[in-house]
């Protein structure tokens, strides 16, 4: 397996062998794809945190910490 494929597999949290069909691409292409995947994952995390913050506004202040932990908030 190539270094680019190993990096992408680590980003996705899967064994590199599961990405075998992508071996046809060179490390530069795989690196670019990995960058795009990381960017998408970061954007998704930010969107989730923002929506959680908005949802928590509906919860009484005394319960927000507990509710946030139950919903998987990162703070």
N, CA, C and O atoms as a Tripos MOL2 file, in Angstrom:
@<TRIPOS>MOLECULE
protein
  300   299    75     0     0
PROTEIN
NO_CHARGES

@<TRIPOS>ATOM
      1 N           0.8400   -1.1830    0.0000 N.3       1 UNK1
      2 CA          0.0000    0.0000    0.0000 C.3       1 UNK1
      3 C           0.8860    1.2480    0.0000 C.2       1 UNK1
      4 O           2.0010    1.2440    0.5230 O.2       1 UNK1
      5 N           0.3640    2.2950   -0.5920 N.am      2 UNK2
      6 CA          1.1140    3.5420   -0.6710 C.3       2 UNK2
      7 C           0.9150    4.3850    0.5850 C.2       2 UNK2
      8 O          -0.0020    4.1530    1.3720 O.2       2 UNK2
      9 N           1.7870    5.3560    0.7480 N.am      3 UNK3
     10 CA          1.6990    6.2440    1.9020 C.3       3 UNK3
     11 C           0.3920    7.0520    1.8690 C.2       3 UNK3
     12 O          -0.2440    7.2620    2.9020 O.2       3 UNK3
     13 N           0.0090    7.4940    0.6820 N.am      4 UNK4
     14 CA         -1.2380    8.2480    0.5360 C.3       4 UNK4
     15 C          -2.4580    7.4270    0.9140 C.2       4 UNK4
     16 O          -3.3960    7.9340    1.5300 O.2       4 UNK4
     17 N          -2.4380    6.1700    0.5430 N.am      5 UNK5
     18 CA         -3.5470    5.2740    0.8600 C.3       5 UNK5
     19 C          -3.5990    4.9930    2.3570 C.2       5 UNK5
     20 O          -4.6780    4.9260    2.9460 O.2       5 UNK5
     21 N          -2.4380    4.8300    2.9660 N.am      6 UNK6
     22 CA         -2.3800    4.6070    4.4150 C.3       6 UNK6
     23 C          -2.9120    5.8230    5.1700 C.2       6 UNK6
     24 O          -3.6360    5.6860    6.1560 O.2       6 UNK6
     25 N          -2.5470    7.0020    4.7000 N.am      7 UNK7
     26 CA         -3.0120    8.2430    5.3430 C.3       7 UNK7
     27 C          -4.5330    8.3800    5.2280 C.2       7 UNK7
     28 O          -5.2110    8.7250    6.1960 O.2       7 UNK7
     29 N          -5.0490    8.1070    4.0460 N.am      8 UNK8
     30 CA         -6.4990    8.1830    3.8350 C.3       8 UNK8
     31 C          -7.2240    7.1540    4.7040 C.2       8 UNK8
     32 O          -8.2640    7.4520    5.2900 O.2       8 UNK8
     33 N          -6.6800    5.9640    4.7820 N.am      9 UNK9
     34 CA         -7.2820    4.9180    5.6160 C.3       9 UNK9
     35 C          -7.3150    5.3430    7.0750 C.2       9 UNK9
     36 O          -8.3020    5.1020    7.7710 O.2       9 UNK9
     37 N          -6.2460    5.9720    7.5410 N.am     10 UNK10
     38 CA         -6.2060    6.4490    8.9260 C.3      10 UNK10
     39 C          -7.2540    7.5320    9.1500 C.2      10 UNK10
     40 O          -7.9120    7.5520   10.1900 O.2      10 UNK10
     41 N          -7.4120    8.4210    8.1960 N.am     11 UNK11
     42 CA         -8.4160    9.4810    8.3040 C.3      11 UNK11
     43 C          -9.8160    8.8900    8.4040 C.2      11 UNK11
     44 O         -10.6400    9.3450    9.1990 O.2      11 UNK11
     45 N         -10.0720    7.8810    7.5970 N.am     12 UNK12
     46 CA        -11.3960    7.2610    7.5620 C.3      12 UNK12
     47 C         -11.5980    6.2310    8.6760 C.2      12 UNK12
     48 O         -12.7230    5.8130    8.9480 O.2      12 UNK12
     49 N         -10.5070    5.8300    9.3100 N.am     13 UNK13
     50 CA        -10.6110    4.8410   10.3750 C.3      13 UNK13
     51 C         -10.9160    3.4460    9.8730 C.2      13 UNK13
     52 O         -11.6260    2.6800   10.5260 O.2      13 UNK13
     53 N         -10.3740    3.1180    8.7060 N.am     14 UNK14
     54 CA        -10.5810    1.7840    8.1330 C.3      14 UNK14
     55 C          -9.2260    1.1840    7.7780 C.2      14 UNK14
     56 O          -8.2500    1.9150    7.6130 O.2      14 UNK14
     57 N          -9.1570   -0.1370    7.6580 N.am     15 UNK15
     58 CA         -7.8980   -0.7490    7.2110 C.3      15 UNK15
     59 C          -7.5940   -0.3300    5.7680 C.2      15 UNK15
     60 O          -8.5060   -0.1920    4.9530 O.2      15 UNK15
     61 N          -6.3290   -0.1330    5.4640 N.am     16 UNK16
     62 CA         -5.9310    0.2830    4.1110 C.3      16 UNK16
     63 C          -6.3720   -0.7370    3.0560 C.2      16 UNK16
     64 O          -6.6050   -0.3740    1.9030 O.2      16 UNK16
     65 N          -6.4840   -1.9800    3.4370 N.am     17 UNK17
     66 CA         -6.9030   -3.0140    2.4790 C.3      17 UNK17
     67 C          -8.3150   -2.7640    1.9560 C.2      17 UNK17
     68 O          -8.6510   -3.1880    0.8500 O.2      17 UNK17
     69 N          -9.1470   -2.0740    2.7480 N.am     18 UNK18
     70 CA        -10.5100   -1.7680    2.2900 C.3      18 UNK18
     71 C         -10.5130   -0.7320    1.1850 C.2      18 UNK18
     72 O         -11.5050   -0.5800    0.4720 O.2      18 UNK18
     73 N          -9.4040   -0.0160    1.0400 N.am     19 UNK19
     74 CA         -9.3130    1.0280    0.0170 C.3      19 UNK19
     75 C          -8.5090    0.5640   -1.1980 C.2      19 UNK19
     76 O          -8.0650    1.3830   -2.0020 O.2      19 UNK19
     77 N          -8.3260   -0.7320   -1.3260 N.am     20 UNK20
     78 CA         -7.5370   -1.2950   -2.4240 C.3      20 UNK20
     79 C          -7.9540   -0.7880   -3.8090 C.2      20 UNK20
     80 O          -7.0800   -0.5870   -4.6520 O.2      20 UNK20
     81 N          -9.2380   -0.5740   -4.0820 N.am     21 UNK21
     82 CA         -9.6000   -0.0620   -5.4080 C.3      21 UNK21
     83 C          -8.9990    1.3150   -5.7190 C.2      21 UNK21
     84 O          -8.9480    1.7150   -6.8820 O.2      21 UNK21
     85 N          -8.5520    2.0300   -4.7070 N.am     22 UNK22
     86 CA         -7.9760    3.3550   -4.9360 C.3      22 UNK22
     87 C          -6.4740    3.3090   -5.2100 C.2      22 UNK22
     88 O          -5.8480    4.3550   -5.3830 O.2      22 UNK22
     89 N          -5.8870    2.1110   -5.2520 N.am     23 UNK23
     90 CA         -4.4550    1.9680   -5.5070 C.3      23 UNK23
     91 C          -4.0350    2.5160   -6.8610 C.2      23 UNK23
     92 O          -2.8590    2.8130   -7.0730 O.2      23 UNK23
     93 N          -4.9750    2.6530   -7.7720 N.am     24 UNK24
     94 CA         -4.6630    3.1630   -9.1110 C.3      24 UNK24
     95 C          -4.2700    4.6490   -9.0810 C.2      24 UNK24
     96 O          -3.6710    5.1550  -10.0300 O.2      24 UNK24
     97 N          -4.6040    5.3310   -8.0020 N.am     25 UNK25
     98 CA         -4.2940    6.7570   -7.8950 C.3      25 UNK25
     99 C          -2.9360    6.9590   -7.2340 C.2      25 UNK25
    100 O          -2.5320    6.1790   -6.3710 O.2      25 UNK25
    101 N          -2.2330    8.0180   -7.6500 N.am     26 UNK26
    102 CA         -0.9140    8.2680   -7.0670 C.3      26 UNK26
    103 C          -1.0490    8.9800   -5.7180 C.2      26 UNK26
    104 O          -2.1350    9.4180   -5.3380 O.2      26 UNK26
    105 N           0.0700    9.0860   -5.0050 N.am     27 UNK27
    106 CA          0.0610    9.6640   -3.6550 C.3      27 UNK27
    107 C          -0.4240   11.1070   -3.6470 C.2      27 UNK27
    108 O          -1.0800   11.5330   -2.6970 O.2      27 UNK27
    109 N          -0.1130   11.8560   -4.6850 N.am     28 UNK28
    110 CA         -0.5600   13.2540   -4.7420 C.3      28 UNK28
    111 C          -2.0790   13.3290   -4.8280 C.2      28 UNK28
    112 O          -2.7020   14.1280   -4.1290 O.2      28 UNK28
    113 N          -2.6730   12.5080   -5.6730 N.am     29 UNK29
    114 CA         -4.1290   12.4850   -5.8020 C.3      29 UNK29
    115 C          -4.7850   12.0130   -4.5050 C.2      29 UNK29
    116 O          -5.7770   12.5870   -4.0570 O.2      29 UNK29
    117 N          -4.2260   10.9740   -3.9150 N.am     30 UNK30
    118 CA         -4.7780   10.4680   -2.6610 C.3      30 UNK30
    119 C          -4.6080   11.4870   -1.5380 C.2      30 UNK30
    120 O          -5.4810   11.6180   -0.6800 O.2      30 UNK30
    121 N          -3.4940   12.2040   -1.5440 N.am     31 UNK31
    122 CA         -3.2820   13.2480   -0.5450 C.3      31 UNK31
    123 C          -4.3050   14.3600   -0.6780 C.2      31 UNK31
    124 O          -4.8150   14.8640    0.3220 O.2      31 UNK31
    125 N          -4.6060   14.7440   -1.9100 N.am     32 UNK32
    126 CA         -5.6230   15.7800   -2.1480 C.3      32 UNK32
    127 C          -6.9950   15.2890   -1.6790 C.2      32 UNK32
    128 O          -7.7440   16.0310   -1.0440 O.2      32 UNK32
    129 N          -7.3100   14.0470   -1.9930 N.am     33 UNK33
    130 CA         -8.5860   13.4790   -1.5650 C.3      33 UNK33
    131 C          -8.6650   13.4250   -0.0410 C.2      33 UNK33
    132 O          -9.7000   13.7360    0.5480 O.2      33 UNK33
    133 N          -7.5580   13.0260    0.5910 N.am     34 UNK34
    134 CA         -7.5120   12.9850    2.0490 C.3      34 UNK34
    135 C          -7.7350   14.3830    2.6300 C.2      34 UNK34
    136 O          -8.4580   14.5370    3.6150 O.2      34 UNK34
    137 N          -7.1230   15.3880    2.0310 N.am     35 UNK35
    138 CA         -7.3280   16.7700    2.4950 C.3      35 UNK35
    139 C          -8.8000   17.1800    2.3930 C.2      35 UNK35
    140 O          -9.3380   17.8340    3.2860 O.2      35 UNK35
    141 N          -9.4360   16.7850    1.2940 N.am     36 UNK36
    142 CA        -10.8590   17.1090    1.1090 C.3      36 UNK36
    143 C         -11.7280   16.3850    2.1320 C.2      36 UNK36
    144 O         -12.6720   16.9650    2.6700 O.2      36 UNK36
    145 N         -11.4120   15.1260    2.3980 N.am     37 UNK37
    146 CA        -12.1730   14.3540    3.3850 C.3      37 UNK37
    147 C         -12.0040   14.9760    4.7690 C.2      37 UNK37
    148 O         -12.9790   15.1400    5.5020 O.2      37 UNK37
    149 N         -10.7610   15.3250    5.1290 N.am     38 UNK38
    150 CA        -10.5160   15.9620    6.4270 C.3      38 UNK38
    151 C         -11.2740   17.2800    6.5400 C.2      38 UNK38
    152 O         -11.8500   17.5840    7.5850 O.2      38 UNK38
    153 N         -11.2720   18.0560    5.4690 N.am     39 UNK39
    154 CA        -12.0120   19.3190    5.4670 C.3      39 UNK39
    155 C         -13.4990   19.1090    5.6580 C.2      39 UNK39
    156 O         -14.1490   19.8410    6.4030 O.2      39 UNK39
    157 N         -14.0320   18.1100    4.9850 N.am     40 UNK40
    158 CA        -15.4550   17.8050    5.1240 C.3      40 UNK40
    159 C         -15.7870   17.3450    6.5410 C.2      40 UNK40
    160 O         -16.8240   17.7140    7.0930 O.2      40 UNK40
    161 N         -14.9110   16.5460    7.1210 N.am     41 UNK41
    162 CA        -15.1440   16.0620    8.4900 C.3      41 UNK41
    163 C         -15.0850   17.2240    9.4870 C.2      41 UNK41
    164 O         -15.8710   17.2750   10.4330 O.2      41 UNK41
    165 N         -14.1620   18.1410    9.2750 N.am     42 UNK42
    166 CA        -14.0560   19.3120   10.1440 C.3      42 UNK42
    167 C         -15.2940   20.1840   10.0140 C.2      42 UNK42
    168 O         -15.8300   20.6550   11.0170 O.2      42 UNK42
    169 N         -15.7530   20.4010    8.7880 N.am     43 UNK43
    170 CA        -16.9580   21.2100    8.5620 C.3      43 UNK43
    171 C         -18.1790   20.5530    9.2060 C.2      43 UNK43
    172 O         -19.0310   21.2380    9.7730 O.2      43 UNK43
    173 N         -18.2590   19.2390    9.1190 N.am     44 UNK44
    174 CA        -19.3720   18.5140    9.7310 C.3      44 UNK44
    175 C         -19.3490   18.6710   11.2550 C.2      44 UNK44
    176 O         -20.3890   18.8760   11.8800 O.2      44 UNK44
    177 N         -18.1580   18.5720   11.8410 N.am     45 UNK45
    178 CA        -18.0270   18.7450   13.2930 C.3      45 UNK45
    179 C         -18.4570   20.1470   13.7220 C.2      45 UNK45
    180 O         -19.1500   20.3120   14.7250 O.2      45 UNK45
    181 N         -18.0420   21.1500   12.9550 N.am     46 UNK46
    182 CA        -18.4100   22.5340   13.2830 C.3      46 UNK46
    183 C         -19.9200   22.7380   13.1480 C.2      46 UNK46
    184 O         -20.5390   23.3980   13.9830 O.2      46 UNK46
    185 N         -20.5030   22.1750   12.1060 N.am     47 UNK47
    186 CA        -21.9460   22.3030   11.9090 C.3      47 UNK47
    187 C         -22.7090   21.6130   13.0320 C.2      47 UNK47
    188 O         -23.7210   22.1290   13.5060 O.2      47 UNK47
    189 N         -22.2260   20.4450   13.4610 N.am     48 UNK48
    190 CA        -22.8730   19.7370   14.5620 C.3      48 UNK48
    191 C         -22.8020   20.5650   15.8370 C.2      48 UNK48
    192 O         -23.8000   20.7140   16.5440 O.2      48 UNK48
    193 N         -21.6150   21.1080   16.1320 N.am     49 UNK49
    194 CA        -21.4570   21.9200   17.3440 C.3      49 UNK49
    195 C         -22.3640   23.1430   17.3140 C.2      49 UNK49
    196 O         -22.9520   23.5120   18.3300 O.2      49 UNK49
    197 N         -22.4750   23.7700   16.1450 N.am     50 UNK50
    198 CA        -23.3370   24.9500   16.0220 C.3      50 UNK50
    199 C         -24.8030   24.5760   16.2190 C.2      50 UNK50
    200 O         -25.5430   25.2990   16.8850 O.2      50 UNK50
    201 N         -25.2200   23.4670   15.6520 N.am     51 UNK51
    202 CA        -26.6240   23.0600   15.8070 C.3      51 UNK51
    203 C         -26.8990   22.6280   17.2500 C.2      51 UNK51
    204 O         -27.9920   22.8530   17.7700 O.2      51 UNK51
    205 N         -25.9130   22.0120   17.8880 N.am     52 UNK52
    206 CA        -26.0670   21.6300   19.2900 C.3      52 UNK52
    207 C         -26.2150   22.8690   20.1590 C.2      52 UNK52
    208 O         -27.0560   22.9040   21.0580 O.2      52 UNK52
    209 N         -25.4030   23.8840   19.8940 N.am     53 UNK53
    210 CA        -25.5020   25.1320   20.6460 C.3      53 UNK53
    211 C         -26.9000   25.7480   20.5030 C.2      53 UNK53
    212 O         -27.4840   26.2230   21.4770 O.2      53 UNK53
    213 N         -27.4170   25.7290   19.2910 N.am     54 UNK54
    214 CA        -28.7670   26.2730   19.0630 C.3      54 UNK54
    215 C         -29.8220   25.4460   19.7900 C.2      54 UNK54
    216 O         -30.7430   25.9980   20.3930 O.2      54 UNK54
    217 N         -29.6890   24.1360   19.7340 N.am     55 UNK55
    218 CA        -30.6620   23.2620   20.3950 C.3      55 UNK55
    219 C         -30.6160   23.4280   21.9130 C.2      55 UNK55
    220 O         -31.6470   23.3720   22.5830 O.2      55 UNK55
    221 N         -29.4220   23.6300   22.4430 N.am     56 UNK56
    222 CA        -29.2770   23.7590   23.8930 C.3      56 UNK56
    223 C         -29.9350   25.0370   24.4300 C.2      56 UNK56
    224 O         -30.2210   25.1370   25.6230 O.2      56 UNK56
    225 N         -30.1660   25.9860   23.5670 N.am     57 UNK57
    226 CA        -30.8410   27.2120   23.9980 C.3      57 UNK57
    227 C         -32.2690   26.9240   24.4570 C.2      57 UNK57
    228 O         -32.8630   27.7130   25.1930 O.2      57 UNK57
    229 N         -32.8130   25.7960   24.0220 N.am     58 UNK58
    230 CA        -34.1740   25.4170   24.3900 C.3      58 UNK58
    231 C         -34.2220   24.6380   25.7050 C.2      58 UNK58
    232 O         -35.2990   24.3880   26.2460 O.2      58 UNK58
    233 N         -33.0540   24.2580   26.2110 N.am     59 UNK59
    234 CA        -32.9580   23.4600   27.4350 C.3      59 UNK59
    235 C         -32.6830   24.3950   28.6190 C.2      59 UNK59
    236 O         -31.8670   25.3100   28.5070 O.2      59 UNK59
    237 N         -33.3530   24.1720   29.7400 N.am     60 UNK60
    238 CA        -33.0700   25.0020   30.9220 C.3      60 UNK60
    239 C         -31.5740   24.9570   31.2740 C.2      60 UNK60
    240 O         -30.9300   23.9140   31.1670 O.2      60 UNK60
    241 N         -31.0460   26.0950   31.6880 N.am     61 UNK61
    242 CA        -29.6070   26.2180   31.9510 C.3      61 UNK61
    243 C         -29.0670   25.1500   32.8920 C.2      61 UNK61
    244 O         -27.9520   24.6640   32.7000 O.2      61 UNK61
    245 N         -29.8330   24.7850   33.8940 N.am     62 UNK62
    246 CA        -29.3610   23.7970   34.8710 C.3      62 UNK62
    247 C         -29.1250   22.4260   34.2410 C.2      62 UNK62
    248 O         -28.3320   21.6400   34.7580 O.2      62 UNK62
    249 N         -29.7940   22.1340   33.1460 N.am     63 UNK63
    250 CA        -29.7010   20.8110   32.5230 C.3      63 UNK63
    251 C         -28.8020   20.7830   31.2910 C.2      63 UNK63
    252 O         -28.5490   19.7070   30.7500 O.2      63 UNK63
    253 N         -28.3190   21.9190   30.8390 N.am     64 UNK64
    254 CA        -27.5780   21.9750   29.5760 C.3      64 UNK64
    255 C         -26.3420   21.0990   29.5540 C.2      64 UNK64
    256 O         -26.0950   20.4190   28.5580 O.2      64 UNK64
    257 N         -25.5580   21.0940   30.6220 N.am     65 UNK65
    258 CA        -24.3460   20.2700   30.6460 C.3      65 UNK65
    259 C         -24.6520   18.7990   30.4950 C.2      65 UNK65
    260 O         -23.9800   18.0880   29.7470 O.2      65 UNK65
    261 N         -25.6620   18.3450   31.2020 N.am     66 UNK66
    262 CA        -26.0550   16.9310   31.1420 C.3      66 UNK66
    263 C         -26.5730   16.5860   29.7520 C.2      66 UNK66
    264 O         -26.1970   15.5630   29.1790 O.2      66 UNK66
    265 N         -27.4310   17.4360   29.2150 N.am     67 UNK67
    266 CA        -28.0050   17.1830   27.8930 C.3      67 UNK67
    267 C         -26.9070   17.2020   26.8320 C.2      67 UNK67
    268 O         -26.9050   16.3780   25.9170 O.2      67 UNK67
    269 N         -25.9870   18.1350   26.9570 N.am     68 UNK68
    270 CA        -24.8970   18.2270   25.9900 C.3      68 UNK68
    271 C         -24.0510   16.9540   25.9990 C.2      68 UNK68
    272 O         -23.6740   16.4620   24.9350 O.2      68 UNK68
    273 N         -23.7530   16.4250   27.1570 N.am     69 UNK69
    274 CA        -22.9930   15.1780   27.2410 C.3      69 UNK69
    275 C         -23.7690   14.0200   26.6460 C.2      69 UNK69
    276 O         -23.1920   13.1560   25.9850 O.2      69 UNK69
    277 N         -25.0870   13.9960   26.8790 N.am     70 UNK70
    278 CA        -25.9110   12.9260   26.3230 C.3      70 UNK70
    279 C         -25.9300   12.9690   24.7990 C.2      70 UNK70
    280 O         -25.9670   11.9260   24.1460 O.2      70 UNK70
    281 N         -25.9060   14.1750   24.2310 N.am     71 UNK71
    282 CA        -25.9650   14.3330   22.7820 C.3      71 UNK71
    283 C         -24.5980   14.2330   22.1230 C.2      71 UNK71
    284 O         -24.5010   14.2630   20.8970 O.2      71 UNK71
    285 N         -23.5510   14.1160   22.9120 N.am     72 UNK72
    286 CA        -22.2150   13.9300   22.3340 C.3      72 UNK72
    287 C         -21.5100   15.1990   21.9580 C.2      72 UNK72
    288 O         -20.6780   15.1970   21.0500 O.2      72 UNK72
    289 N         -21.8180   16.2890   22.6310 N.am     73 UNK73
    290 CA        -21.1370   17.5400   22.3550 C.3      73 UNK73
    291 C         -19.6680   17.4600   22.7030 C.2      73 UNK73
    292 O         -19.2740   16.7240   23.6080 O.2      73 UNK73
    293 N         -18.8550   18.2200   21.9850 N.am     74 UNK74
    294 CA        -17.4100   18.1230   22.1470 C.3      74 UNK74
    295 C         -16.8780   18.9660   23.3050 C.2      74 UNK74
    296 O         -15.7000   18.8570   23.6460 O.2      74 UNK74
    297 N         -17.6960   19.7830   23.9000 N.am     75 UNK75
    298 CA        -17.2080   20.6320   25.0040 C.3      75 UNK75
    299 C         -17.4990   20.0350   26.3300 C.2      75 UNK75
    300 O         -17.1560   20.6180   27.3590 O.2      75 UNK75
@<TRIPOS>BOND
     1     1     2 1
     2     2     3 1
     3     3     4 2
     4     3     5 am
     5     5     6 1
     6     6     7 1
     7     7     8 2
     8     7     9 am
     9     9    10 1
    10    10    11 1
    11    11    12 2
    12    11    13 am
    13    13    14 1
    14    14    15 1
    15    15    16 2
    16    15    17 am
    17    17    18 1
    18    18    19 1
    19    19    20 2
    20    19    21 am
    21    21    22 1
    22    22    23 1
    23    23    24 2
    24    23    25 am
    25    25    26 1
    26    26    27 1
    27    27    28 2
    28    27    29 am
    29    29    30 1
    30    30    31 1
    31    31    32 2
    32    31    33 am
    33    33    34 1
    34    34    35 1
    35    35    36 2
    36    35    37 am
    37    37    38 1
    38    38    39 1
    39    39    40 2
    40    39    41 am
    41    41    42 1
    42    42    43 1
    43    43    44 2
    44    43    45 am
    45    45    46 1
    46    46    47 1
    47    47    48 2
    48    47    49 am
    49    49    50 1
    50    50    51 1
    51    51    52 2
    52    51    53 am
    53    53    54 1
    54    54    55 1
    55    55    56 2
    56    55    57 am
    57    57    58 1
    58    58    59 1
    59    59    60 2
    60    59    61 am
    61    61    62 1
    62    62    63 1
    63    63    64 2
    64    63    65 am
    65    65    66 1
    66    66    67 1
    67    67    68 2
    68    67    69 am
    69    69    70 1
    70    70    71 1
    71    71    72 2
    72    71    73 am
    73    73    74 1
    74    74    75 1
    75    75    76 2
    76    75    77 am
    77    77    78 1
    78    78    79 1
    79    79    80 2
    80    79    81 am
    81    81    82 1
    82    82    83 1
    83    83    84 2
    84    83    85 am
    85    85    86 1
    86    86    87 1
    87    87    88 2
    88    87    89 am
    89    89    90 1
    90    90    91 1
    91    91    92 2
    92    91    93 am
    93    93    94 1
    94    94    95 1
    95    95    96 2
    96    95    97 am
    97    97    98 1
    98    98    99 1
    99    99   100 2
   100    99   101 am
   101   101   102 1
   102   102   103 1
   103   103   104 2
   104   103   105 am
   105   105   106 1
   106   106   107 1
   107   107   108 2
   108   107   109 am
   109   109   110 1
   110   110   111 1
   111   111   112 2
   112   111   113 am
   113   113   114 1
   114   114   115 1
   115   115   116 2
   116   115   117 am
   117   117   118 1
   118   118   119 1
   119   119   120 2
   120   119   121 am
   121   121   122 1
   122   122   123 1
   123   123   124 2
   124   123   125 am
   125   125   126 1
   126   126   127 1
   127   127   128 2
   128   127   129 am
   129   129   130 1
   130   130   131 1
   131   131   132 2
   132   131   133 am
   133   133   134 1
   134   134   135 1
   135   135   136 2
   136   135   137 am
   137   137   138 1
   138   138   139 1
   139   139   140 2
   140   139   141 am
   141   141   142 1
   142   142   143 1
   143   143   144 2
   144   143   145 am
   145   145   146 1
   146   146   147 1
   147   147   148 2
   148   147   149 am
   149   149   150 1
   150   150   151 1
   151   151   152 2
   152   151   153 am
   153   153   154 1
   154   154   155 1
   155   155   156 2
   156   155   157 am
   157   157   158 1
   158   158   159 1
   159   159   160 2
   160   159   161 am
   161   161   162 1
   162   162   163 1
   163   163   164 2
   164   163   165 am
   165   165   166 1
   166   166   167 1
   167   167   168 2
   168   167   169 am
   169   169   170 1
   170   170   171 1
   171   171   172 2
   172   171   173 am
   173   173   174 1
   174   174   175 1
   175   175   176 2
   176   175   177 am
   177   177   178 1
   178   178   179 1
   179   179   180 2
   180   179   181 am
   181   181   182 1
   182   182   183 1
   183   183   184 2
   184   183   185 am
   185   185   186 1
   186   186   187 1
   187   187   188 2
   188   187   189 am
   189   189   190 1
   190   190   191 1
   191   191   192 2
   192   191   193 am
   193   193   194 1
   194   194   195 1
   195   195   196 2
   196   195   197 am
   197   197   198 1
   198   198   199 1
   199   199   200 2
   200   199   201 am
   201   201   202 1
   202   202   203 1
   203   203   204 2
   204   203   205 am
   205   205   206 1
   206   206   207 1
   207   207   208 2
   208   207   209 am
   209   209   210 1
   210   210   211 1
   211   211   212 2
   212   211   213 am
   213   213   214 1
   214   214   215 1
   215   215   216 2
   216   215   217 am
   217   217   218 1
   218   218   219 1
   219   219   220 2
   220   219   221 am
   221   221   222 1
   222   222   223 1
   223   223   224 2
   224   223   225 am
   225   225   226 1
   226   226   227 1
   227   227   228 2
   228   227   229 am
   229   229   230 1
   230   230   231 1
   231   231   232 2
   232   231   233 am
   233   233   234 1
   234   234   235 1
   235   235   236 2
   236   235   237 am
   237   237   238 1
   238   238   239 1
   239   239   240 2
   240   239   241 am
   241   241   242 1
   242   242   243 1
   243   243   244 2
   244   243   245 am
   245   245   246 1
   246   246   247 1
   247   247   248 2
   248   247   249 am
   249   249   250 1
   250   250   251 1
   251   251   252 2
   252   251   253 am
   253   253   254 1
   254   254   255 1
   255   255   256 2
   256   255   257 am
   257   257   258 1
   258   258   259 1
   259   259   260 2
   260   259   261 am
   261   261   262 1
   262   262   263 1
   263   263   264 2
   264   263   265 am
   265   265   266 1
   266   266   267 1
   267   267   268 2
   268   267   269 am
   269   269   270 1
   270   270   271 1
   271   271   272 2
   272   271   273 am
   273   273   274 1
   274   274   275 1
   275   275   276 2
   276   275   277 am
   277   277   278 1
   278   278   279 1
   279   279   280 2
   280   279   281 am
   281   281   282 1
   282   282   283 1
   283   283   284 2
   284   283   285 am
   285   285   286 1
   286   286   287 1
   287   287   288 2
   288   287   289 am
   289   289   290 1
   290   290   291 1
   291   291   292 2
   292   291   293 am
   293   293   294 1
   294   294   295 1
   295   295   296 2
   296   295   297 am
   297   297   298 1
   298   298   299 1
   299   299   300 2
@<TRIPOS>SUBSTRUCTURE
     1 UNK1         2 RESIDUE 1 A UNK
     2 UNK2         6 RESIDUE 1 A UNK
     3 UNK3        10 RESIDUE 1 A UNK
     4 UNK4        14 RESIDUE 1 A UNK
     5 UNK5        18 RESIDUE 1 A UNK
     6 UNK6        22 RESIDUE 1 A UNK
     7 UNK7        26 RESIDUE 1 A UNK
     8 UNK8        30 RESIDUE 1 A UNK
     9 UNK9        34 RESIDUE 1 A UNK
    10 UNK10       38 RESIDUE 1 A UNK
    11 UNK11       42 RESIDUE 1 A UNK
    12 UNK12       46 RESIDUE 1 A UNK
    13 UNK13       50 RESIDUE 1 A UNK
    14 UNK14       54 RESIDUE 1 A UNK
    15 UNK15       58 RESIDUE 1 A UNK
    16 UNK16       62 RESIDUE 1 A UNK
    17 UNK17       66 RESIDUE 1 A UNK
    18 UNK18       70 RESIDUE 1 A UNK
    19 UNK19       74 RESIDUE 1 A UNK
    20 UNK20       78 RESIDUE 1 A UNK
    21 UNK21       82 RESIDUE 1 A UNK
    22 UNK22       86 RESIDUE 1 A UNK
    23 UNK23       90 RESIDUE 1 A UNK
    24 UNK24       94 RESIDUE 1 A UNK
    25 UNK25       98 RESIDUE 1 A UNK
    26 UNK26      102 RESIDUE 1 A UNK
    27 UNK27      106 RESIDUE 1 A UNK
    28 UNK28      110 RESIDUE 1 A UNK
    29 UNK29      114 RESIDUE 1 A UNK
    30 UNK30      118 RESIDUE 1 A UNK
    31 UNK31      122 RESIDUE 1 A UNK
    32 UNK32      126 RESIDUE 1 A UNK
    33 UNK33      130 RESIDUE 1 A UNK
    34 UNK34      134 RESIDUE 1 A UNK
    35 UNK35      138 RESIDUE 1 A UNK
    36 UNK36      142 RESIDUE 1 A UNK
    37 UNK37      146 RESIDUE 1 A UNK
    38 UNK38      150 RESIDUE 1 A UNK
    39 UNK39      154 RESIDUE 1 A UNK
    40 UNK40      158 RESIDUE 1 A UNK
    41 UNK41      162 RESIDUE 1 A UNK
    42 UNK42      166 RESIDUE 1 A UNK
    43 UNK43      170 RESIDUE 1 A UNK
    44 UNK44      174 RESIDUE 1 A UNK
    45 UNK45      178 RESIDUE 1 A UNK
    46 UNK46      182 RESIDUE 1 A UNK
    47 UNK47      186 RESIDUE 1 A UNK
    48 UNK48      190 RESIDUE 1 A UNK
    49 UNK49      194 RESIDUE 1 A UNK
    50 UNK50      198 RESIDUE 1 A UNK
    51 UNK51      202 RESIDUE 1 A UNK
    52 UNK52      206 RESIDUE 1 A UNK
    53 UNK53      210 RESIDUE 1 A UNK
    54 UNK54      214 RESIDUE 1 A UNK
    55 UNK55      218 RESIDUE 1 A UNK
    56 UNK56      222 RESIDUE 1 A UNK
    57 UNK57      226 RESIDUE 1 A UNK
    58 UNK58      230 RESIDUE 1 A UNK
    59 UNK59      234 RESIDUE 1 A UNK
    60 UNK60      238 RESIDUE 1 A UNK
    61 UNK61      242 RESIDUE 1 A UNK
    62 UNK62      246 RESIDUE 1 A UNK
    63 UNK63      250 RESIDUE 1 A UNK
    64 UNK64      254 RESIDUE 1 A UNK
    65 UNK65      258 RESIDUE 1 A UNK
    66 UNK66      262 RESIDUE 1 A UNK
    67 UNK67      266 RESIDUE 1 A UNK
    68 UNK68      270 RESIDUE 1 A UNK
    69 UNK69      274 RESIDUE 1 A UNK
    70 UNK70      278 RESIDUE 1 A UNK
    71 UNK71      282 RESIDUE 1 A UNK
    72 UNK72      286 RESIDUE 1 A UNK
    73 UNK73      290 RESIDUE 1 A UNK
    74 UNK74      294 RESIDUE 1 A UNK
    75 UNK75      298 RESIDUE 1 A UNK
